[in-house]
Amino acid sequence: MEYSMIIDGKPVKAEHHFDVKNPANGEVVATCPGATEAQLNDAVAAARRAFPAWSNSSDETRKQCVQGLADVLANNMQELAQLITLEQGRPLDGLGFGSFAEVGGAEYWCRATSELSLEVEVAEETDEHRAEIHRKPLGVVASITPWNFPLMIAIWHIMPALRSGNTVVIKPSSLTPLATLKFVELAQSVLPAGVLNIVTGEGGLGRMITSHPGIDKIVFTGSTGTGKNIMRNAADNLKRLTLELGGNDAAIVLGDVKPKDVAMNIFISAFINNGQTCAALKRLYVHEDIYEEMCQELTAIAKTMTVGNGMDDGMQLGPVQNLEQLNLVMELVDDAKEKGATILCGGERPEGNGFFYPPTLVADISDGTRLVDEEPFGPALPIVKFSDVEEVLARANNNPNGLGGSVWSNNVDAAIALAKRLECGSAWINNHASLSPNVPFGGVKESGIGVEFGRHGLEEYTSIQSVFVPKQ
């Protein structure tokens, strides 16, 4: 099947195409157009032409359009979920969050974002004047999305941009462009031409976007290294940036916890989407009093997991999305083995087609090992023993990333006090990686700049204008 880009409300072909492959079996799912620089320029120009009318449309009009896009997702859930599974690999009803859940979550985020608004604030009122704070859309927003949650993250980027009056050019990952292409095609029935455009391509297209003088803001979800490059490329016209970057989330499990009570929630938090989740639990610190029991409980759960083609019934986990990521996971696990760690389960790539790797639990491991210090972004979890709470807090914070973290304890007050000392943008108590469209989400340190979701996220797509109104 061949797909088209959408520019100024119309399908656009390309001379060059690239294949999109199913990571479960290597089969070509579709061919996608590779945009030229001229086509990118056309998309940006279309978005800029559409901006005046869209930015001046009423708040109610934009709200209704975002609601209409939620309807598009709801009415096309089956097709979109299947596309996600075919290109990304996650099972349709996978562990914690399958492809159907991704489309449903995207719809939910649309509806929640539609209800947000940016009211005029009064900053000061005197006998002489009233000072108002107005939020104004920035212009053309470029969205660059990753391969792990292709549709959901596209919605996270697009909806606040549209809701606040901006127009959009989106570039999905070349590994997983299909569901986003289909959504943007369907969205044209709701939006005016040029308000939402999509270009696809490999390699250099992203660099052309980040340095394009006609783009006013970039919102990006992906690796820290790529985020740093985007900052450099965006500097020439001082583009606004929202960057949600890598995470190596630590969870601290205190000694008063019963492992049997929390093991399943911990397992899901670590292996949702096969561990290919920015805010997944990636470093599990467990108090020595319950360490052995926690390892046993998690291992028992891991051995019940079904791993296979996401289109097959009953699969809980699918493949790693691409060979490069699979190789990194294997490299980190092999390094842990060489340094004396114990592989409780998994740890070997099975024979056959597809980028499969079993859920892998690694014990007798500590900081200084690559699997602990680096983000695997795949189905491998190090379980680290600790004895002193202050020491483990320092170890959890001794990482360049700061996206999320969690504390698990029966003493909620003590857990809150500890969680507030974690150096991360989001902290959970007896939970991990749960997100809400009404709660800001973003990282500190090298995990990003800015936040997404809720009013705070919506504000990131606007500039402030202070208006001084004299009193007669």
C-alpha positions in Angstrom: 0.0 0.0 0.0 1.3 3.5 -0.9 0.6 6.6 1.2 0.6 10.3 0.4 1.6 13.3 2.4 -1.0 16.0 3.1 -0.1 19.6 2.3 -2.6 22.4 2.2 -5.5 19.9 2.5 -4.5 17.8 -0.5 -2.6 14.5 -1.0 0.9 14.9 -2.3 3.0 12.2 -3.9 6.8 12.1 -4.0 9.5 10.7 -6.4 11.3 8.9 -3.7 9.7 6.4 -1.3 10.8 4.3 1.6 9.5 1.1 3.1 7.8 0.7 6.4 8.3 -2.8 7.8 6.5 -4.9 10.4 9.1 -5.5 13.2 7.4 -8.8 14.0 8.3 -10.4 10.7 10.2 -8.0 8.6 7.5 -7.7 5.9 6.9 -4.5 4.1 3.6 -3.0 5.3 3.6 0.1 3.1 5.7 2.5 1.1 5.8 6.2 2.2 6.8 9.3 0.4 10.1 11.0 1.1 9.6 14.7 1.1 11.9 17.0 -0.7 13.0 20.4 0.7 10.6 22.0 -1.8 7.7 20.0 -0.4 8.7 20.9 3.1 8.7 24.5 2.1 5.2 24.1 0.6 3.9 22.6 3.8 5.3 25.4 5.9 4.0 28.0 3.4 0.5 26.4 3.6 0.6 26.5 7.3 1.6 30.1 7.3 -1.2 31.0 4.9 -3.7 29.3 7.1 -2.5 30.9 10.3 -4.2 34.3 10.2 -7.7 32.9 9.7 -7.2 30.0 12.2 -5.6 32.2 14.9 -8.4 34.7 14.6 -11.2 32.1 14.7 -13.3 32.0 17.8 -12.3 29.9 20.8 -15.5 27.9 20.4 -14.7 27.1 16.8 -11.3 25.7 17.7 -12.8 23.8 20.6 -15.4 22.2 18.3 -12.7 21.3 15.7 -10.6 19.5 18.4 -13.8 17.7 19.5 -14.4 16.7 15.8 -10.9 15.3 15.7 -11.7 13.2 18.7 -14.7 11.8 16.8 -12.4 11.0 13.9 -10.3 8.9 16.2 -13.3 7.1 17.7 -14.9 6.4 14.3 -11.7 4.9 12.9 -10.3 3.1 15.9 -10.1 -0.4 14.3 -8.0 0.8 11.3 -5.8 3.1 13.3 -5.1 0.4 16.0 -4.2 -2.2 13.3 -1.8 0.3 11.7 -0.1 0.9 15.0 0.4 -2.8 15.6 1.7 -3.4 12.0 4.3 -0.6 12.1 5.2 -0.5 15.8 4.7 -4.1 16.9 2.7 -3.6 20.1 -0.2 -6.1 20.4 -3.7 -4.8 19.8 -4.6 -5.6 23.4 -1.1 -5.7 24.9 0.1 -5.6 28.5 -1.0 -2.4 30.1 -1.5 -0.4 27.0 -2.1 -2.0 23.6 -2.8 -0.4 20.3 -6.5 -0.1 20.9 -5.7 1.6 24.1 -3.4 4.0 22.3 -6.2 5.2 20.0 -8.7 5.4 22.8 -6.2 7.4 24.9 -5.6 9.7 21.9 -9.3 10.3 21.7 -9.5 11.0 25.5 -6.6 13.5 25.2 -8.4 15.3 22.4 -11.5 15.7 24.3 -9.7 16.9 27.5 -7.6 19.3 25.5 -10.7 20.7 23.8 -11.9 21.8 27.2 -8.8 23.8 28.0 -8.8 27.6 27.5 -6.4 30.5 28.2 -8.4 33.3 29.8 -7.2 36.9 29.9 -5.5 37.5 33.3 -5.5 40.8 35.0 -2.0 41.4 36.4 -2.5 44.8 37.9 -5.3 47.2 38.4 -4.8 50.8 39.6 -6.7 54.1 39.5 -4.8 54.9 36.3 -4.8 51.6 34.3 -5.6 47.9 34.1 -2.8 45.6 32.9 -4.0 42.5 31.1 -2.1 39.4 30.1 -3.1 37.9 26.8 -1.9 34.6 25.4 -1.3 34.7 21.6 -0.5 31.8 19.3 3.0 31.6 18.0 2.4 30.8 14.3 3.6 27.6 12.6 4.4 24.7 15.0 6.5 21.8 13.8 6.0 18.4 15.5 8.6 15.7 15.3 7.3 12.4 16.9 9.1 9.1 17.8 8.3 5.5 17.0 7.2 4.2 20.4 3.7 5.7 20.6 3.3 7.1 17.1 -0.4 8.2 17.2 -0.7 9.1 20.9 2.3 11.4 20.9 1.2 13.0 17.6 -2.0 13.9 19.4 -0.1 15.2 22.4 1.7 17.6 20.0 -1.0 18.6 17.6 -4.0 19.2 19.8 -2.7 21.9 22.1 -1.1 23.6 19.1 -4.5 23.8 17.3 -6.4 24.6 20.4 -4.3 27.6 21.1 -4.6 28.9 17.5 -1.4 27.7 15.8 -1.1 25.7 12.5 1.0 22.6 12.3 3.5 20.7 10.1 4.1 17.2 11.6 6.9 14.8 10.7 6.4 11.3 12.2 9.2 8.8 12.6 10.1 7.1 9.3 9.8 3.8 11.2 6.2 4.4 12.2 4.5 7.0 10.0 1.3 5.1 8.9 -1.2 5.8 11.7 -0.3 9.5 11.7 -0.5 9.8 7.9 -4.0 8.2 8.1 -5.1 10.4 10.9 -4.0 13.6 9.2 -5.8 12.5 6.0 -9.0 11.9 8.0 -8.6 15.2 9.9 -9.0 17.2 6.7 -12.7 16.6 6.9 -12.7 18.7 10.1 -10.1 21.3 9.6 -9.6 24.1 7.1 -6.9 23.5 4.4 -3.4 24.2 5.6 -4.1 24.0 9.3 -2.6 20.5 9.7 0.0 19.3 7.2 2.2 16.2 7.2 5.5 15.4 5.6 7.4 12.2 5.8 10.9 11.2 5.1 14.1 9.8 6.5 17.4 11.3 7.8 17.8 14.9 6.7 14.1 15.9 6.7 14.2 16.5 10.5 17.3 18.7 10.2 15.6 20.8 7.5 12.6 21.2 9.8 14.6 22.3 12.9 16.5 25.0 11.0 13.6 26.2 8.8 13.1 30.0 9.1 9.4 29.7 8.6 8.8 27.6 11.7 8.1 29.4 15.0 8.1 26.5 17.4 9.3 22.9 17.6 7.8 20.2 19.8 9.8 17.1 19.9 9.7 13.8 21.8 12.7 11.6 21.5 16.3 11.0 22.6 18.4 13.5 24.5 21.1 13.6 21.8 18.6 14.5 19.1 17.0 17.1 21.4 20.4 18.8 21.8 20.9 18.9 18.1 17.4 20.4 17.6 18.3 23.2 20.1 21.4 24.0 18.1 19.6 24.0 14.8 16.7 26.1 16.1 18.9 28.9 17.4 19.1 31.0 14.3 15.5 32.4 14.6 15.1 31.6 18.3 12.4 29.0 17.8 10.4 28.2 20.9 11.0 24.6 22.0 9.2 21.9 24.0 11.5 18.9 24.3 10.5 15.7 26.0 13.6 13.7 26.1 15.1 10.5 27.5 14.4 9.1 30.9 16.0 6.5 33.2 13.3 6.5 35.9 14.2 5.1 39.3 11.7 3.4 41.6 12.5 3.0 45.3 10.7 0.2 47.1 10.9 0.5 50.9 11.1 -2.4 53.2 7.6 -2.2 54.6 6.1 -3.3 51.2 4.8 -6.8 50.6 6.2 -7.8 47.2 3.2 -9.9 46.3 1.0 -6.8 46.6 2.9 -4.6 44.3 4.8 -6.9 41.9 2.3 -6.8 39.1 2.0 -3.0 39.1 5.8 -2.7 39.1 6.1 -5.2 36.3 3.6 -3.4 34.1 5.2 -0.1 34.9 8.5 -1.4 33.6 7.4 -3.5 30.7 4.5 -1.4 29.2 5.1 -1.3 25.5 7.9 -3.7 26.0 9.8 -1.1 28.1 9.8 1.3 25.1 8.2 4.1 27.1 9.9 7.3 28.1 8.5 7.3 31.6 8.6 3.5 32.2 10.2 2.3 35.4 13.8 1.5 34.3 15.8 1.2 37.6 14.2 -0.8 40.4 15.8 -0.2 43.8 14.5 -2.7 46.4 15.3 -2.8 50.1 17.4 -5.7 51.2 14.7 -7.0 53.6 12.4 -7.8 50.7 14.9 -8.1 47.8 14.8 -11.9 47.3 11.1 -12.1 47.5 10.6 -9.2 45.0 12.9 -10.9 42.6 10.9 -14.1 42.9 7.5 -12.4 42.4 8.6 -10.5 39.4 10.2 -13.5 37.8 7.1 -15.5 38.2 5.1 -12.8 36.4 7.6 -12.5 33.6 7.4 -16.3 32.9 3.7 -16.0 32.3 4.1 -13.3 29.5 3.2 -14.2 26.0 5.5 -12.6 23.4 4.7 -12.6 19.7 3.2 -11.0 16.7 0.9 -8.2 17.9 -1.8 -9.2 15.4 -2.1 -12.6 17.0 -4.7 -13.2 19.7 -3.4 -13.5 23.3 -0.1 -11.7 22.9 0.9 -9.4 25.8 4.2 -8.2 24.5 5.4 -7.7 20.9 8.8 -7.2 19.3 11.3 -4.4 20.0 10.4 -1.9 17.2 13.7 -1.8 15.4 17.0 -3.7 15.1 19.1 -0.8 16.4 17.1 -0.7 19.6 17.2 -4.4 20.0 21.0 -4.4 19.6 21.3 -1.8 22.4 19.1 -3.9 24.7 21.2 -7.0 24.0 24.4 -5.1 24.4 23.4 -3.7 27.9 22.2 -7.1 29.1 25.4 -8.9 27.8 27.5 -6.3 29.6 25.6 -6.9 32.8 26.3 -10.7 32.4 30.0 -10.1 31.9 30.1 -8.0 35.1 28.6 -10.8 37.2 24.9 -10.0 37.3 22.3 -12.7 37.6 19.8 -13.1 34.7 16.6 -14.2 36.5 14.8 -14.7 33.2 15.1 -13.9 29.6 18.5 -12.5 28.4 18.7 -14.4 25.1 17.2 -13.5 21.7 15.1 -16.3 20.4 15.6 -17.8 16.9 13.4 -16.8 14.0 12.1 -13.7 12.3 11.3 -10.5 14.0 13.0 -8.3 16.6 11.8 -10.3 19.6 13.4 -10.3 23.0 11.9 -11.8 26.1 11.1 -9.8 29.3 14.5 -9.8 31.1 15.0 -9.3 34.8 18.6 -8.8 36.0 19.6 -9.1 39.7 22.8 -8.8 41.7 23.6 -5.6 39.8 24.4 -2.1 40.9 25.1 1.5 39.8 28.1 1.7 37.5 26.8 -1.1 35.3 25.6 0.2 31.9 22.1 -1.4 32.3 21.6 0.7 35.4 23.3 3.9 34.3 21.9 4.0 30.7 18.3 3.9 29.4 17.8 0.6 27.7 14.4 1.6 26.2 13.4 -2.1 25.9 12.4 -5.2 27.8 15.2 -5.4 30.4 14.9 -4.3 34.1 17.8 -4.1 36.6 16.8 -4.9 40.2 19.2 -3.2 42.6 19.5 -4.0 46.3 19.8 -1.2 48.9 19.9 -0.9 52.7 20.0 2.8 53.5 17.3 5.2 52.3 19.5 8.3 52.1 22.1 6.4 50.1 19.6 5.1 47.6 18.1 8.5 47.2 21.5 9.8 46.2 22.0 6.9 43.8 18.6 7.4 42.2 19.4 11.1 41.7 22.9 10.5 40.4 21.8 10.3 36.8 21.7 13.0 34.0 18.1 12.1 33.3 15.2 13.4 35.4 11.9 12.5 33.8 10.0 10.5 36.4 10.5 8.5 39.6 8.5 6.7 42.2 8.5 5.6 45.8 6.6 2.4 47.0 5.7 2.2 50.7 2.8 1.4 53.0 3.6 4.7 54.8 2.3 7.2 52.3 3.4 10.3 54.2 7.0 9.0 54.3 6.8 8.1 50.6 5.6 11.6 49.7 8.4 13.2 51.6 11.0 11.0 49.9 9.4 11.4 46.4 9.6 15.2 46.7 13.4 14.8 47.0 13.7 12.9 43.7 15.2 15.0 41.0 12.5 14.4 38.3 9.6 16.2 36.7 6.9 13.7 37.8 6.9 11.6 41.0 4.4 8.8 41.8 3.5 7.1 45.0 2.9 3.3 44.8 2.5 3.8 41.0 4.6 4.7 38.1 4.1 6.2 34.6 0.4 7.1 34.9 -0.3 10.3 33.0 -3.3 12.7 32.8 -4.2 15.2 30.2 -4.8 17.7 33.0 -1.5 17.4 34.8 1.8 18.9 33.5 4.4 16.3 32.3 8.0 17.1 31.5 11.5 16.5 32.6 14.4 18.2 34.5 18.1 18.0 33.9 18.7 16.3 30.5 15.2 14.9 30.2 13.8 18.0 28.5 12.6 21.6 28.4 9.1 22.7 29.0 6.0 20.6 29.8 3.0 19.0 28.1 -0.6 18.6 29.1 -3.1 20.8 31.0 -3.1 24.6 31.0 0.7 24.7 31.6 1.2 22.7 28.5 -1.2 24.8 26.4 0.7 27.9 27.4 3.8 26.5 25.8 2.2 27.2 22.4 1.7 30.9 23.1 3.5 34.1 23.8 2.5 36.7 26.4 1.3 40.1 25.4 0.8 42.6 28.2 -1.9 45.1 27.3 -2.1 48.3 29.4 -5.6 49.8 29.3 -6.0 53.4 30.6 -8.8 54.4 32.8 -10.6 57.6 31.8 
